[in-house]
Amino acid sequence: MPVAVACRVLKVSTSGFYGWRSRCPSPRQVADDALTATIRQVHAGSRGTYGSPRVHAELRLGLGVHVARKRVARLMRLADLTGVSHRRKRRGWKPDTATHEDLVKRQFRADRPDRLWFCDITQHRARDGWVYCAAVIDAFSRRIVGWSISDRITTEIVVDALEMARWQRRPVGTIVHADRGAQYTSWLFGHRLRQAGLLGSMGRVASSVDNALIESFWSTMQRELLDRTAWDSRTQLASAMFEWIEGFYNPTRRHSALGNLAPAEFEALHTDTPAAA
């Protein structure tokens, strides 16, 4: 389209158009371009999962860049950069009868590490079958202190996750809260708890809210890792779960409930626990 016609349609003068085209970018535009480049790096470093609140936190806390949150949101919108949004997670199985009293009663905070742990299992499908992941999360720092991955949903998978947590943390008198799934109501899991001097706890039947802290972790993994790829094999999926937990979530991913610190960083700041296990 000729310039004169375009200017007439847009109701601007041709001299104004040519003046705009030859004009140097303003200092504000130059600063926005530089900040957008940094935002792109932060977004890529989060594996494309951070929205504007966590990108802003990384700029402020990680890089020492003082910038308004609304400006970050505006530049991300212009650059077509988005975080990974929440999706509801549904469960299809019916839990078994509880074997432990509810010692938690929806109190999801702890004043020190290894005082309160939450346990659960999630599942995801690859092209050649299902992969199951059992995890143990610490209520103090939201850190995954034990996990196990298998192609079968058995009692052994939850016991292995518990044993890993015990080996790494050496807990004493910790409350271990789980749902009423068959793996957690099994004799073997209860025996390991008693053997280690840990206190079993369970919520009500069919109440995911009673185990909301680790349900929130699964939701994060689902939207930031599992739902973003079509997994060709169970081996590929299992490796990705392991790498996401130990290579990203524990040491790096900023958590809004922790003042935008990563779980390992939060522990190191508030306790004598080292940042890397």
Secondary structure, 3 states (H helix, E strand, C coil): CCHHHHHHHHCCCHHHHHHHHHCCCCHHHHHHHHHHHHHHHHHHHCCCCCCHHHHHHHHHHHCCCCCCHHHHHHHHHHCCCCCCCCCCCCCCCCCCCCCCCCCCCCCCCCCCCCCEEEEEEEEEEECCEEEEEEEEEECCCCCEEEEEEECCCCHHHHHHHHHHHHHHHCCCCCEEEECCCCCCCCHHHHHHHHHHCCEEEECCCCCHHHHHHHHHHHHHHHHHCHHHCCCCCHHHHHHHHHHHHHHHHCCCCCEHHHCCECHHHHHHHHCCCCCCC
